[in-house]
Amino acid sequence: MKKADFWLIAVVFAAALVCWGAFVLFGTGGATVTVKEKNETVYQGALHTDKTVTLSGNTVVIRDGKVSVSNATCRNQLCVHHRPIARKGETILCLPHQVAVLIE
Amino acid sequence: MAKKISVYGLLTALCLVFGYLESLVSLSLIAPGIKLGLANGVALLLLAKKDWQGAFAVNLTRILLSTLLFGTPMQLLFSLSGGIGSLTVMAFLCRTEKFSLTGLSIAGGVVHNLFQLAAAVPLIGRGVLYYLPVLLVCGGISGGLIGFLATIIFKKIETNGKK
């Protein structure tokens, strides 16, 4: 390991810390849930409004101020296993169906 | 030339096996689709041998073949942006001769994630930027790990396995 390596590591971690700090500072108290499919908004509503959004391959459930994906037709089921999200800036993604659930 | 081609072919096959091994170990709880990046170790060794053309050739072949065999067109886009981006940065840093293999690998891992994220923004939406800090740190850690391994392997190759 050379000196430049340590600088590199320091820069990467500093950048990560700054980003994370920014999300924590400016991202509390989620308000709006947006569900996007192929980068087109298919549903937008308040986080405290309970709602089930059915998409072509996924089912998004908004309940008690938390959003989760209850159903997906893809193989990997990553979005279904994702913990429910409730904070601003948090996302659940489904790459196979190009679905994004965001809290803004 | 013939020897080079056969070595590249072997290394590409090795990369494909790495890709399969990675698909068995899911790290997706951290962020969707996150991987160790074992194949990057092969590119690192070629860079250490000052063969950046070989590194590009093996990496591009690996990406095309693995998405053709196991992936989707979407993954091809992600893999290409990450692969080309990280390799370009690593090759450039390698030429400055200021970084060790581990340093190169860390930069490669981080840049790989940045490029994939950049490709994901127009496809999925700005929401993916939420993963930026996680991906920076994970890219650094996995890059460091792979770089550490590549350093050991490079020493073994240079001394023909003695010591």
Interface residues (C-beta under 8 A of the other chain):
Chain A: M1 K2 A4 D5 L8 I9 V12 F13 A15 A16 L17 C19 W20 F23 T34 K36 N39 N76 L78 C79 H81 G89 E90 T91 L93 L95 P96 Q98 A100 V101 L102 E104
Chain B: S28 L29 P32 G33 T72 M74 K98 F99 S100 T102 G103 I106 A107 V110 P122 L123 I124 G125 R126 G127 V128 Y130 Y131 L132 P133 V134 L136 V137 G139 G140 G144
